[in-house]
Amino acid sequence: MFGNDIHGTCQDRFGAVRLGMAASLAAGSDVGLSFCATIEGETVVDLWGGHADEARTRPWQADTIVNVYSTTKTMTALTALLLADRGALDFAAPVARYWPEFAANGKADITVAHLMSHGAGLSGWEAPMTTEDFYDWDKATSLLAAQAPWWKPGDTPGYHAITQGYLVGEVVRRITGKSLGTVFREEIAEPLGADFHIGLPASEDHRVADLIPPPETISAFTSDIQRKTFTNPSVDVLATRTRAWRGAEIPAAGGTGNARSVAEIHALLANGGIAKGKRLLSEAGCRKALELQVAGTDLVLGIPVRFGMGFGLPSELVPLPNPNTIFWGGYGGSLIIIDMDARATFSYVMNKMNSGLTGDPRSFTLIGAMWMAMAAA
């Protein structure tokens, strides 16, 4: 029953997505996966299939969730956008307005917008770090507050792979008095009834799929910035199977959810601030995400990027059908695309990882099928 069968609901016109998912399982490209799409706030595709573990002993269920790595960054960005929309956070303000210690070592002029768009020059830690240090919020943030930028802030993007979550998260904590995961849960996830967690309760561990490490890891570094960003510490995929990782708040990489929760939460941004019949942001607050902050060859990823306020923007490297589209993906393949013109969201979440950092062909195949069907309507 649980071989290559795909379960869930899908409008007939998007049947190619169901077929594509089944084909991916049959080919072994996926072990377990979920895909969800919303249009005009309506969930039009909500599908899942395969297995939650490499041994294929646990079927991927309707409520299976998994670590999505950097797709978590979009939830962190959304939390900051919410605070900014309420007037509690000014993206143009210096970070030090909210977090005075951050001004140390020449960082007095770094703005919150620089943090949101990977332009702060703090893509990694100078001091030695271990995976266990990710679970120590005070250590992770105080080290970043003390160190000097690795390049001139605001000039050039450099992907803050893990640090962005601590940087934005500490600003949120200084403003609200609550952790980012708590603000996200209370203000976004719970009002929308969404099954996404930045800091997973132990009671939900039984639903978590095992991430299956990619066949190859990042190893070729052309700069000291790349090396320090990716090897201090090196990525340990198996850490995501531990209670310590799941329970910690790692707002750039530690979120746990599925395609349904990712797509339905971001329906907020696709629909001018409304999801599940509730208005959480203004339309102007949503469109802040579209504002280009920095562009160029990323010093960490080594590819041309365009960053808006917390999200990637379309570019020559990532051509998308509609201009008012934002996106981001996670190490291994998870992805969210938010098309504000079509008022649509598309999310793919899986457990078998590819070696890419920001999406891969498996998701693009499914999302391409969505766009083709929408264009034909």
Buried (B, 14 or more C-beta within 10 A) or exposed (E): EBEBEBBBEBBEBBEBBBEBBBBBBEEEBBBBBBBBBBBEBEBBBBBBBBBBBBEBEBBBBEEBBBBBBBBBBBBBBBBBBBBBBEEEBBBEEBBBBBBEBBBBEEBEEBBBBBBBBBBBBBBBBBEEBEBBBBBBBEBBBBBBBBBEBBBEBBEBBBBBBBBBBBBBBBBBBBBBEBBBBBBBBEBBBEEBEBBBBBBBEEEBBEBBBBBBBBEEEBEEBEEEBBEBBBBBBEBEBEBBBBEEBBBBBBBBBBBBBBBBBBBBBBBBBBBBBBBBEEEBBEBEBBBBBBBEBBBBEBBBBBBBBBBBBBBBBBBEEBEBBEEBBBBBBBBBBBBBBBBBEBBBBBBBBBBBBBBBBBBBEBBBBBBBBBBEBBEEE
